[in-house]
Amino acid sequence: MERIEKLIDNLPPMDLMRSEKMTLVQLIIPVESAHRAISYLGELGILQFRDLNSERSPFQRTFVNQVKRCGEMSRKLRFFKDQISKAGLLSSVHPVVEPDLELEELEIQLAEHEHELIEMNSNSEKLRVTYNELLEFKLVLQKACGFLLPSSNHAVSEERELSENIYSNDDYVETASLLEQETRPADQSGLRFISGIICKSKALRFERMLFRATRGNMLFNQAPAGEEIMDPLSAEMVEKTVFVVHFSGEQARTKILKICEAFGANCYPVPDDISKQRQITREVSSHLSELETTLDAGIRHRNKALTSIGYHLTQWTSMVRREKAVYDTLNMLNFDVTKKCLVGEGWCPIFAKAQIQEALQRATFDSSSQVGIIFHVMDAVESPPTYFRTNHFTNAYQEIVDAYGVARYQEANPAVYTVVTFPFLFAVMFGDWGHGICLLLGALVLIAREGRLSTQKLGSFMEMLFGGRYVLLLMSLFSIYCGLIYNEFFSVPFHIFGGSAYKCRDVTCSDAKSAGLIKFRDPYPFGVDPSWRGSRSELPFLNSLKMKMSILLGVAQMNLGIVLSYFNARFFRSSLDIRYQFVPQMIFLNSLFGYLSLLIIIKWCTGSQADLYHVMIYMFLSPTDDLGENELFWGQRPLQIVLLLLALVAVPWMLFPKPFILKKLHSERFQGRNYGLLGSSEFDLDVEPDSARDHHEEFNFSEVFVHQMIHSIEFVLGAVSNTASYLRLWALSLAHSELSTVFYEKVLLLAWGYDNIIIRLIGLAVFAFATAFILLMMETLSAFLHALRLHWVEFQNKFYHGDGYKFKPFSFALITDDDD
């Protein structure tokens, strides 16, 4: 046994098996070099700072003003980005790289650009309002004339004058609004009118309200404006309607004007005289053309300014984000008693200490500080963060594990085995080498475009798919492998590895599927014999094969989980967990389900007709009875009795010893005895990975005992339920195969039976749609989720605590848009 342990200890460490060794370090940084030192550490990205000011609010910290300034600059940059987007311009793909720019200089530049843009936007908005008013006035003049000419002989009204100096000196912005000009009646007893323009969607409700307000004593005429006008609020083009309301009396006029104001209708004065109308129309048209020229010039000037900003926007945004991240990190540091140095603490991997020291020395030199930065290692009380160095291939598998829970520091990492077991269990449920090839093509496309897609902003679904491209690659390869074993290509069997082992006994059975077939050669060399397809015994045979295979795979993976718990216990030097958890768990699981797996293999190898259901049931009900024809090997009955007794003994073995031993060790520790025993690797309480470690000072025996009892009951019941849970491999594989068969036989072959090209094309389209959306999308998602469940619950609960926390270093490369 000692030789085996020495052999295990001498094995080389496996990448990803254990998280990187971490150390707690302290930095004492002079104030003059603090900013540069933190910047260099951010570029390095391998130090996670601890917040030494967690009791303070964000507004009570030292560098709160600098953080506010960076936040204000981020707001301005977002404003620029929004303006560039609204103008339909694009930020430069190859931004201009400016020399090093100080934060104060950038702040001044951004303030100037913002003030300039706000002023241009304000002027442009005023010009646009004036332009819209003139355009509406022109449309009202054009359309209202048609309503006024026929009634000019019957209307008694006084000629109204339009002030000729409204638009003088080209001062369009500061002149009185056209909305403020009113119609002056000459005779209070005459018929008057109000003309204006309103949104087309409001015209009907506007007319009804006028009719009700005047009790029908009005004449309402309307006509489409003929042009779309920009709404100044929404900046969208809207259709409008010109209206003319004829009425009598001052009270009616007041009501109509209030209704116009409520509906957002703009009223414009229209003279009765045709010559006056034509003169005003010419003046308005002239002013419109001048305004349009001014607006175009303003837009060009604004776009030029935005384009100039766009060249530097990427660099400015990156700089502001970095500065804000630096000051946020500086706020996590404390001043020493002299107020001349900042003190910081953080976690870093042991391998990165030399790099961090080199970066700190460079910061001291570049800042021309007379005092160097002190860097030294500290003793840590709390558990360090968990850090795994992953690459493009292993990162997705590590994320699958971390979604369940981040590994405890230096705990065995399930991702090492998930790389193979996850795509393989998926393929057991999805096995079809035709569908596997389709998935492989999709994975290869994502991998081939990896460089281009990694720089683009993808949607949530595509981002998830791209992140799991290497998972999809292995899932497709294993699906092809399992599909070759099942001999299914879109549910169709092929004689890939030679001819079938069965043939007809004579010519009378040429069309037979099962009756009359005899075995005339060695078994089919790889996978399922094609002759099983379509036979009456196909379903019972495949069900038996896949069900037994599921049990074998499940027991093997659960044993792997228990073995990993042994390596965890050895690593943390916890002999209690080895003796009173690992050993009884291995005995219990393999006395029952390991024995069942052995019976399955023996039955396959010998071709026995024994009923394994009967064997396992009566192993518990009547273990001493003779097995009869269900006996698979000599000595099976006494072996079953021994295994049953071992399983019964393993339950109290898991439950009772460990809590009582922990109680004894705790009492001896506080009675001042047996210090040497406690300091040994056999009973070292400081490295106990379970509840005992948390109860050194306040040991509660009942709590420890209940915890151990829950753990034992969970394992005993879980051994049964988890084994049954692996039968989902059989169920989903059967469902996938049957669905493929239904779509092939009832859709494609049925349509192909018709001598009609249209029906055949329809059948082919339905088959392709069903294959793509049901078998390749829904079935892939279903098998993926079930494989996820088997790893998270059935596999990882045997050894994985998952109660650690991730290593999150301060790194400029990890800053995202959300950090603004």
JODACOR-V999656 format. One record per residue. N is the residue number from 0. SS is DSSP state (2 for helix, 1 for strand, 0 for the rest). PHI is phi as a letter, one per 30 degrees, with the letter a starting at -180 (999 if undefined). Layout:
N/SS/PHI, N/SS/PHI
This chain:
0/0/999, 1/2/d, 2/2/d, 3/2/d, 4/2/d, 5/2/d, 6/2/d, 7/2/d, 8/2/d, 9/0/d, 10/0/d, 11/0/d, 12/0/d, 13/0/c, 14/0/e, 15/0/i, 16/0/d, 17/0/b, 18/0/d, 19/0/d, 20/0/d, 21/1/c, 22/1/b, 23/1/c, 24/1/b, 25/1/b, 26/1/c, 27/1/c, 28/1/c, 29/1/e, 30/2/e, 31/2/d, 32/2/c, 33/2/d, 34/2/d, 35/2/d, 36/2/d, 37/2/d, 38/2/d, 39/2/d, 40/2/d, 41/2/d, 42/2/d, 43/2/d, 44/0/i, 45/0/b, 46/1/b, 47/1/c, 48/1/d, 49/0/c, 50/0/d, 51/0/d, 52/0/b, 53/0/d, 54/0/d, 55/0/c, 56/0/d, 57/2/e, 58/2/d, 59/2/c, 60/0/d, 61/0/d, 62/0/c, 63/2/d, 64/2/d, 65/2/d, 66/2/d, 67/2/d, 68/2/d, 69/2/d, 70/2/d, 71/2/d, 72/2/d, 73/2/d, 74/2/d, 75/2/d, 76/2/d, 77/2/d, 78/2/d, 79/2/d, 80/2/d, 81/2/d, 82/2/d, 83/2/d, 84/2/d, 85/2/d, 86/0/d, 87/0/i, 88/0/c, 89/0/c, 90/0/d, 91/0/d, 92/0/d, 93/0/c, 94/0/d, 95/0/d, 96/0/c, 97/0/d, 98/0/d, 99/0/e, 100/0/c, 101/0/d, 102/2/d, 103/2/d, 104/2/d, 105/2/d, 106/2/d, 107/2/d, 108/2/d, 109/2/d, 110/2/d, 111/2/d, 112/2/d, 113/2/d, 114/2/d, 115/2/d, 116/2/d, 117/2/d, 118/2/d, 119/2/d, 120/2/d, 121/2/d, 122/2/d, 123/2/d, 124/2/d, 125/2/d, 126/2/d, 127/2/d, 128/2/d, 129/2/d, 130/2/d, 131/2/d, 132/2/d, 133/2/d, 134/2/d, 135/2/d, 136/2/d, 137/2/d, 138/2/d, 139/2/d, 140/2/d, 141/2/d, 142/2/d, 143/2/d, 144/2/e, 145/2/d, 146/2/d, 147/2/d, 148/0/d, 149/0/d, 150/0/c, 151/0/d, 152/0/d, 153/0/c, 154/0/c, 155/0/c, 156/0/a, 157/0/c, 158/0/d, 159/0/c, 160/0/c, 161/0/c, 162/0/e, 163/0/d, 164/0/c, 165/0/d, 166/0/c, 167/2/d, 168/2/i, 169/2/h, 170/0/c, 171/0/d, 172/0/d, 173/0/c, 174/0/d, 175/0/d, 176/0/d, 177/2/d, 178/2/d, 179/2/d, 180/0/d, 181/0/c, 182/0/d, 183/0/c, 184/0/d, 185/0/d, 186/0/b, 187/0/d, 188/0/c, 189/0/d, 190/1/d, 191/1/b, 192/1/b, 193/1/b, 194/1/c, 195/1/a, 196/1/b, 197/1/b, 198/1/d, 199/2/d, 200/2/d, 201/2/c, 202/2/d, 203/2/d, 204/2/d, 205/2/d, 206/2/d, 207/2/d, 208/2/d, 209/2/d, 210/2/d, 211/2/d, 212/2/d, 213/0/c, 214/0/h, 215/0/i, 216/0/d, 217/0/a, 218/1/b, 219/1/c, 220/1/c, 221/1/b, 222/1/a, 223/1/e, 224/1/d, 225/1/j, 226/1/b, 227/1/d, 228/1/b, 229/1/d, 230/0/d, 231/0/d, 232/0/d, 233/0/c, 234/0/h, 235/0/c, 236/1/d, 237/1/b, 238/1/d, 239/1/b, 240/1/b, 241/1/d, 242/1/b, 243/1/b, 244/1/c, 245/1/c, 246/1/a, 247/1/b, 248/0/j, 249/2/d, 250/2/d, 251/2/d, 252/2/d, 253/2/d, 254/2/d, 255/2/d, 256/2/d, 257/2/d, 258/2/d, 259/2/d, 260/2/d, 261/2/d, 262/0/d, 263/0/i, 264/0/d, 265/1/c, 266/1/c, 267/1/b, 268/0/d, 269/0/b, 270/0/d, 271/0/d, 272/0/d, 273/2/d, 274/2/d, 275/2/d, 276/2/d, 277/2/d, 278/2/d, 279/2/d, 280/2/d, 281/2/d, 282/2/d, 283/2/d, 284/2/d, 285/2/d, 286/2/d, 287/2/d, 288/2/d, 289/2/d, 290/2/d, 291/2/d, 292/2/d, 293/2/d, 294/2/d, 295/2/d, 296/2/d, 297/2/d, 298/2/d, 299/2/d, 300/2/d, 301/2/d, 302/2/d, 303/2/d, 304/2/d, 305/2/d, 306/2/d, 307/2/d, 308/2/d, 309/2/d, 310/2/d, 311/2/c, 312/2/d, 313/2/d, 314/2/d, 315/2/d, 316/2/d, 317/2/d, 318/2/d, 319/2/d, 320/2/d, 321/2/d, 322/2/d, 323/2/d, 324/2/d, 325/2/d, 326/2/d, 327/2/d, 328/2/d, 329/2/d, 330/0/d, 331/0/d, 332/0/c, 333/1/c, 334/1/d, 335/0/d, 336/0/d, 337/0/d, 338/0/i, 339/0/c, 340/1/b, 341/1/c, 342/1/c, 343/1/b, 344/1/b, 345/1/a, 346/1/c, 347/1/b, 348/1/d, 349/2/d, 350/2/d, 351/2/c, 352/2/d, 353/2/d, 354/2/d, 355/2/d, 356/2/d, 357/2/d, 358/2/d, 359/2/d, 360/2/d, 361/2/d, 362/2/d, 363/2/d, 364/2/d, 365/2/d, 366/0/c, 367/0/h, 368/0/d, 369/0/d, 370/0/c, 371/0/d, 372/0/d, 373/1/c, 374/1/b, 375/1/b, 376/1/d, 377/1/c, 378/0/d, 379/0/c, 380/0/c, 381/0/d, 382/0/d, 383/0/d, 384/0/d, 385/1/c, 386/0/b, 387/0/c, 388/0/d, 389/0/c, 390/0/b, 391/2/e, 392/2/d, 393/2/d, 394/2/d, 395/2/d, 396/2/d, 397/2/d, 398/2/d, 399/2/d, 400/2/d, 401/2/d, 402/2/d, 403/2/d, 404/0/l, 405/0/d, 406/0/d, 407/0/d, 408/0/e, 409/0/i, 410/0/d, 411/0/e, 412/0/c, 413/0/d, 414/2/d, 415/2/e, 416/2/c, 417/2/d, 418/2/e, 419/2/c, 420/2/d, 421/2/d, 422/2/d, 423/2/d, 424/2/d, 425/2/e, 426/2/d, 427/2/d, 428/2/d, 429/2/c, 430/0/e, 431/0/a, 432/2/d, 433/2/d, 434/2/d, 435/2/d, 436/2/d, 437/2/d, 438/2/d, 439/2/d, 440/2/d, 441/2/d, 442/2/d, 443/2/d, 444/2/d, 445/2/d, 446/2/d, 447/2/d, 448/0/c, 449/2/e, 450/2/d, 451/2/d, 452/2/d, 453/0/d, 454/0/c, 455/0/c, 456/0/c, 457/0/c, 458/0/d, 459/2/d, 460/2/d, 461/2/d, 462/2/d, 463/2/d, 464/2/d, 465/2/d, 466/2/d, 467/0/c, 468/2/d, 469/2/d, 470/2/d, 471/2/d, 472/2/d, 473/2/d, 474/2/d, 475/2/d, 476/2/d, 477/2/d, 478/2/d, 479/2/d, 480/2/d, 481/2/d, 482/2/d, 483/2/d, 484/2/d, 485/2/d, 486/0/h, 487/0/b, 488/1/b, 489/0/h, 490/0/i, 491/1/c, 492/0/d, 493/0/b, 494/0/d, 495/0/d, 496/0/c, 497/0/j, 498/0/d, 499/0/d, 500/0/d, 501/1/c, 502/1/b, 503/1/d, 504/0/d, 505/0/a, 506/2/d, 507/2/d, 508/2/c, 509/0/d, 510/0/c, 511/0/d, 512/0/c, 513/0/b, 514/0/d, 515/0/i, 516/1/d, 517/1/b, 518/1/d, 519/0/b, 520/0/b, 521/0/d, 522/0/e, 523/0/e, 524/0/d, 525/0/b, 526/0/i, 527/0/d, 528/0/d, 529/2/e, 530/2/d, 531/2/d, 532/0/d, 533/0/i, 534/0/d, 535/0/d, 536/0/c, 537/2/d, 538/2/d, 539/2/e, 540/2/d, 541/2/d, 542/2/d, 543/2/d, 544/2/d, 545/2/d, 546/2/d, 547/2/d, 548/2/d, 549/2/d, 550/2/d, 551/2/d, 552/2/d, 553/2/d, 554/2/d, 555/2/d, 556/2/d, 557/2/d, 558/2/d, 559/2/d, 560/2/d, 561/2/d, 562/2/d, 563/2/d, 564/2/d, 565/2/d, 566/2/d, 567/2/d, 568/2/d, 569/2/d, 570/2/d, 571/0/d, 572/0/h, 573/0/c, 574/2/d, 575/2/d, 576/2/d, 577/2/d, 578/2/d, 579/2/c, 580/2/b, 581/2/d, 582/2/d, 583/2/d, 584/2/d, 585/2/d, 586/2/d, 587/2/d, 588/2/d, 589/2/d, 590/2/d, 591/2/c, 592/2/d, 593/2/d, 594/2/d, 595/2/d, 596/2/d, 597/2/d, 598/2/d, 599/2/d, 600/2/d, 601/2/d, 602/2/d, 603/2/d, 604/2/d, 605/2/c, 606/0/i, 607/0/d, 608/0/c, 609/0/d, 610/0/c, 611/2/d, 612/2/d, 613/2/d, 614/2/d, 615/2/d, 616/2/d, 617/2/d, 618/2/d, 619/2/c, 620/2/d, 621/0/b, 622/0/d, 623/0/c, 624/0/d, 625/0/d, 626/0/d, 627/2/i, 628/2/d, 629/2/d, 630/0/d, 631/0/c, 632/0/a, 633/0/d, 634/0/i, 635/2/d, 636/2/d, 637/2/d, 638/2/d, 639/2/d, 640/2/d, 641/2/d, 642/2/d, 643/2/d, 644/2/d, 645/2/d, 646/2/d, 647/2/d, 648/2/d, 649/2/d, 650/2/d, 651/2/d, 652/2/d, 653/2/d, 654/2/d, 655/0/c, 656/2/d, 657/2/d, 658/2/d, 659/2/d, 660/2/d, 661/2/d, 662/2/d, 663/2/d, 664/2/d, 665/2/d, 666/2/d, 667/2/d, 668/2/d, 669/2/d, 670/0/c, 671/0/i, 672/0/c, 673/0/i, 674/2/d, 675/2/d, 676/2/d, 677/2/d, 678/2/d, 679/0/d, 680/0/d, 681/0/d, 682/0/b, 683/0/c, 684/2/d, 685/2/d, 686/2/c, 687/0/d, 688/0/d, 689/0/c, 690/2/d, 691/2/d, 692/2/d, 693/2/d, 694/2/b, 695/0/d, 696/0/d, 697/0/b, 698/0/d, 699/0/c, 700/2/d, 701/2/d, 702/2/d, 703/2/d, 704/2/d, 705/2/d, 706/2/d, 707/2/d, 708/2/d, 709/2/d, 710/2/d, 711/2/d, 712/2/d, 713/2/d, 714/2/d, 715/2/d, 716/2/d, 717/2/d, 718/2/e, 719/2/d, 720/2/d, 721/2/d, 722/2/d, 723/2/d, 724/2/d, 725/0/d, 726/0/d, 727/2/d, 728/2/d, 729/2/d, 730/2/d, 731/2/d, 732/2/d, 733/2/d, 734/2/d, 735/2/d, 736/2/d, 737/2/d, 738/2/d, 739/2/d, 740/2/d, 741/2/d, 742/2/d, 743/2/d, 744/2/d, 745/2/c, 746/2/c, 747/2/d, 748/2/d, 749/2/d, 750/2/d, 751/2/d, 752/0/d, 753/0/c, 754/0/c, 755/0/b, 756/2/d, 757/2/d, 758/2/d, 759/2/d, 760/2/d, 761/2/d, 762/2/d, 763/2/d, 764/2/d, 765/2/d, 766/2/d, 767/2/d, 768/2/d, 769/2/d, 770/2/d, 771/2/d, 772/2/c, 773/2/c, 774/2/d, 775/2/c, 776/2/c, 777/2/d, 778/2/d, 779/2/d, 780/2/d, 781/2/d, 782/2/d, 783/2/d, 784/2/d, 785/2/d, 786/2/d, 787/2/d, 788/2/d, 789/2/d, 790/2/d, 791/2/d, 792/2/c, 793/2/d, 794/2/c, 795/2/d, 796/2/d, 797/2/d, 798/0/a, 799/0/c, 800/0/d, 801/0/i, 802/0/c, 803/0/d, 804/0/b, 805/1/d, 806/0/d, 807/0/b, 808/0/d, 809/0/d, 810/0/b, 811/2/d, 812/2/d, 813/2/c, 814/0/d, 815/0/c, 816/2/d, 817/2/d, 818/2/d, 819/0/d
